[in-house]
Amino acid sequence: MAGEAQRRERPFLTSQWLDLVMLNYEIEPELLWDHVPEGTELDSFHGKTYLSLVGFRFCRTKLFGKIAVPFHGEFAEVNLRFCVRREVQGELRRGVVFIAEIVPKRLIAATARFIYGENYFRLPMRYTVEQGGRRMAAEYSFQGKGNWCRFWAESESRAVLPCEGGFEQFITEHYWGYSRQGNATLEYQVAHAPWGVWPRAEGGFEGDATALYGAELAKVLRRKPDSVLIADGSEVAVYRGRRISR
């Protein structure tokens, strides 16, 4: 499993992350500087920085790998994220920072805020996934203040593993998460197998997300994405975090 945890403790959470829609926007780095946690730096692909809007399904979710939480095993999540990196004793750790994460379950949002310090919101959500033959299509939507926002992607191909060193691998294979907890930075590992990606996907975003993401980032989302990806997903293990220093 790529990104397999070096530590051998039991994961805090296991799940399947499936049917990922990823809209990727090239963005000016200075729009993200205020969100970069201490001890990390912005990551880039061929000198370009990207902001990603991601929707996916949580399935078969369990705590500590075995405890199912009633009525919370399956749900959707939408997150707005960007990539960072951190070097630890010669090891380059590529990770993501979440600007905001949306789920439809109040308990999930509260737990993630408490354990990982993530910026979770509970909002009404909808999603649809259609797969048949060579066609894959998925759509995720959430209700902000007074309006629904939705984004989608579709492809008429078959999922293949990303090319080594390619853009699709850069976007889908970051195995660490970083968040601020007060004046500290929390680092946690996310282990999963490489995801297959549907080639030549098309998609977009509709709605006004200013109330959630702020005016500048909401304006970015209204542009045509520079890249649209659909990833099939896999089993995922999320480990407890630890505070880091520079």
C-alpha positions as CSV (number, residue, x, y, z in Angstrom):
1,M,0.0,0.0,0.0
2,A,1.5,3.3,-1.1
3,G,2.0,5.7,1.8
4,E,2.0,2.8,4.3
5,A,2.3,4.2,7.8
6,Q,5.8,3.9,9.2
7,R,4.3,3.7,12.7
8,R,2.6,0.4,13.5
9,E,-0.2,1.6,15.7
10,R,-3.8,0.9,14.8
11,P,-5.3,3.6,12.5
12,F,-7.8,6.0,14.0
13,L,-10.1,5.6,11.0
14,T,-10.5,3.2,8.1
15,S,-12.9,3.7,5.2
16,Q,-13.3,3.4,1.5
17,W,-12.9,6.6,-0.4
18,L,-14.7,6.2,-3.8
19,D,-15.7,8.0,-6.9
20,L,-13.6,11.1,-6.4
21,V,-14.2,14.2,-8.6
22,M,-11.2,16.6,-8.5
23,L,-11.4,20.0,-10.2
24,N,-7.9,21.5,-10.2
25,Y,-7.1,25.3,-10.7
26,E,-3.8,26.9,-11.2
27,I,-3.6,29.6,-8.6
28,E,-1.2,32.4,-7.6
29,P,0.8,31.1,-4.6
30,E,0.1,34.3,-2.6
31,L,-3.6,33.4,-2.4
32,L,-2.6,30.4,-0.3
33,W,0.2,31.7,1.9
34,D,-2.0,32.5,4.8
35,H,-3.3,28.9,4.9
36,V,0.2,27.2,4.9
37,P,0.9,25.6,8.3
38,E,4.1,26.3,10.1
39,G,6.8,23.8,9.2
40,T,5.5,23.1,5.6
41,E,5.9,24.8,2.3
42,L,3.7,25.0,-0.8
43,D,4.2,22.1,-3.2
44,S,4.0,22.7,-7.0
45,F,4.0,20.8,-10.2
46,H,6.5,22.1,-12.8
47,G,6.5,25.4,-11.0
48,K,2.7,25.8,-10.9
49,T,0.6,25.8,-7.7
50,Y,-2.9,24.2,-7.7
51,L,-6.1,24.6,-5.7
52,S,-8.3,21.5,-5.9
53,L,-12.1,21.1,-5.2
54,V,-12.7,17.4,-4.3
55,G,-15.8,15.4,-3.8
56,F,-16.0,11.7,-2.8
57,R,-17.9,9.1,-1.0
58,F,-17.0,7.6,2.4
59,C,-18.1,4.0,2.6
60,R,-17.7,1.3,5.3
61,T,-16.3,3.8,7.7
62,K,-15.0,2.4,11.0
63,L,-13.1,3.7,14.0
64,F,-9.9,1.9,14.9
65,G,-10.4,-0.4,12.0
66,K,-13.4,-2.3,13.6
67,I,-15.9,0.0,15.3
68,A,-18.8,1.0,13.0
69,V,-20.7,4.1,14.1
70,P,-24.4,3.7,13.5
71,F,-25.8,5.9,10.7
72,H,-22.3,7.3,10.0
73,G,-20.8,4.5,7.8
74,E,-21.6,6.1,4.5
75,F,-21.7,9.7,3.5
76,A,-20.2,12.2,1.1
77,E,-17.5,14.8,1.6
78,V,-16.4,17.9,-0.3
79,N,-13.1,19.6,0.5
80,L,-11.1,22.5,-0.9
81,R,-7.4,21.7,-0.6
82,F,-3.9,22.5,-1.8
83,C,-0.6,20.6,-1.7
84,V,2.3,21.1,0.6
85,R,5.6,19.3,1.4
86,R,7.9,18.8,4.4
87,E,11.3,17.3,4.6
88,V,12.0,15.0,7.5
89,Q,15.6,13.6,7.8
90,G,16.0,13.4,4.1
91,E,12.4,12.0,3.5
92,L,10.2,14.3,1.4
93,R,6.6,14.1,2.8
94,R,4.0,15.3,0.3
95,G,0.7,16.3,1.9
96,V,-2.4,18.4,1.6
97,V,-3.9,21.2,3.6
98,F,-7.7,21.6,3.7
99,I,-9.1,25.1,3.6
100,A,-12.6,23.8,4.3
101,E,-14.3,20.4,4.4
102,I,-18.0,19.7,4.2
103,V,-20.0,16.7,5.4
104,P,-23.7,16.1,6.0
105,K,-23.1,14.6,9.4
106,R,-22.8,16.8,12.5
107,L,-20.9,14.1,14.6
108,I,-18.3,13.6,11.8
109,A,-17.7,17.4,11.6
110,A,-17.3,17.8,15.3
111,T,-15.0,14.8,15.7
112,A,-12.7,15.9,12.9
113,R,-12.5,19.4,14.3
114,F,-11.6,18.0,17.7
115,I,-9.1,15.3,16.7
116,Y,-7.4,16.9,13.7
117,G,-8.2,20.6,14.0
118,E,-9.6,20.6,10.5
119,N,-12.0,23.3,9.3
120,Y,-15.1,21.0,9.0
121,F,-18.7,22.2,8.3
122,R,-21.9,20.4,8.4
123,L,-24.1,21.3,5.4
124,P,-26.9,19.7,3.4
125,M,-25.4,17.7,0.6
126,R,-26.4,15.6,-2.4
127,Y,-24.5,13.4,-4.8
128,T,-25.0,11.1,-7.8
129,V,-22.7,8.5,-9.4
130,E,-23.4,6.8,-12.7
131,Q,-21.1,4.1,-14.1
132,G,-21.8,1.8,-17.0
133,G,-19.6,0.4,-19.7
134,R,-16.9,2.9,-20.5
135,R,-18.8,5.9,-19.0
136,M,-18.2,7.3,-15.6
137,A,-20.0,10.4,-14.2
138,A,-20.3,11.8,-10.7
139,E,-21.7,15.0,-9.2
140,Y,-21.5,16.5,-5.7
141,S,-23.4,19.5,-4.4
142,F,-23.8,21.3,-1.1
143,Q,-26.0,24.1,0.2
144,G,-24.3,27.3,1.3
145,K,-26.0,30.4,2.5
146,G,-29.1,30.7,0.4
147,N,-27.8,28.7,-2.7
148,W,-26.7,25.3,-3.8
149,C,-23.3,24.8,-5.3
150,R,-22.5,21.8,-7.5
151,F,-19.6,20.4,-9.4
152,W,-19.3,17.4,-11.6
153,A,-17.1,15.3,-13.9
154,E,-17.6,12.7,-16.6
155,S,-15.4,10.5,-18.8
156,E,-15.9,7.9,-21.5
157,S,-12.9,5.8,-21.0
158,R,-11.5,3.4,-18.4
159,A,-9.5,4.1,-15.2
160,V,-5.8,3.6,-15.5
161,L,-3.0,4.1,-13.0
162,P,-1.3,7.6,-13.3
163,C,2.0,7.8,-15.1
164,E,5.0,8.0,-12.9
165,G,5.9,11.7,-12.3
166,G,2.8,12.9,-14.1
167,F,0.3,15.5,-13.1
168,E,-2.4,13.0,-12.1
169,Q,0.0,11.2,-9.8
170,F,1.0,14.6,-8.2
171,I,-2.7,15.4,-7.5
172,T,-3.8,12.0,-6.2
173,E,-0.7,10.7,-4.3
174,H,-0.1,13.0,-1.3
175,Y,-0.1,10.8,1.8
176,W,0.1,13.3,4.6
177,G,-2.3,15.8,6.0
178,Y,-1.4,19.1,7.8
179,S,-3.5,21.3,9.9
180,R,-3.1,24.1,12.4
181,Q,-3.9,23.5,16.1
182,G,-3.5,26.8,17.9
183,N,0.1,27.8,17.4
184,A,1.2,24.3,16.4
185,T,1.0,22.2,13.2
186,L,-0.5,18.7,13.3
187,E,0.8,16.1,10.9
188,Y,-1.1,12.9,10.2
189,Q,-0.6,10.1,7.7
190,V,-3.2,8.9,5.2
191,A,-2.3,5.5,3.7
192,H,-3.9,4.1,0.5
193,A,-3.1,2.3,-2.7
194,P,-2.5,4.4,-5.9
195,W,-5.8,5.4,-7.4
196,G,-6.9,4.7,-11.0
197,V,-7.8,7.8,-12.9
198,W,-10.3,8.1,-15.8
199,P,-8.5,9.9,-18.7
200,R,-9.9,12.9,-20.6
201,A,-12.5,13.8,-18.0
202,E,-14.6,17.0,-18.4
203,G,-16.4,18.9,-15.7
204,G,-17.1,22.1,-13.9
205,F,-18.5,24.1,-11.0
206,E,-21.6,26.1,-10.6
207,G,-22.7,28.4,-7.7
208,D,-21.4,31.1,-5.4
209,A,-19.2,29.7,-2.6
210,T,-18.1,33.1,-1.3
211,A,-19.7,32.6,2.1
212,L,-17.7,29.4,2.6
213,Y,-14.3,30.1,0.9
214,G,-14.1,33.8,0.7
215,A,-14.4,36.1,-2.4
216,E,-10.9,35.4,-3.9
217,L,-11.1,31.6,-3.8
218,A,-14.7,31.6,-4.8
219,K,-13.8,33.6,-7.9
220,V,-11.1,31.0,-8.8
221,L,-13.8,28.2,-8.7
222,R,-16.0,30.1,-11.1
223,R,-13.2,29.8,-13.8
224,K,-13.0,26.8,-16.1
225,P,-10.8,24.2,-14.3
226,D,-7.3,23.7,-15.6
227,S,-7.7,20.0,-15.0
228,V,-10.6,17.6,-14.3
229,L,-9.9,14.2,-12.8
230,I,-12.1,11.3,-11.7
231,A,-10.3,8.8,-9.5
232,D,-11.8,5.4,-8.5
233,G,-10.5,5.5,-4.9
234,S,-9.6,2.6,-2.5
235,E,-9.4,1.5,1.0
236,V,-7.9,4.3,3.2
237,A,-6.4,4.3,6.7
238,V,-6.1,7.6,8.6
239,Y,-3.7,7.7,11.5
240,R,-3.7,9.9,14.6
241,G,-1.7,13.1,14.2
242,R,1.3,14.5,16.1
243,R,2.5,18.0,16.6
244,I,5.6,18.9,14.7
245,S,8.3,21.6,14.9
246,R,10.3,23.2,12.1
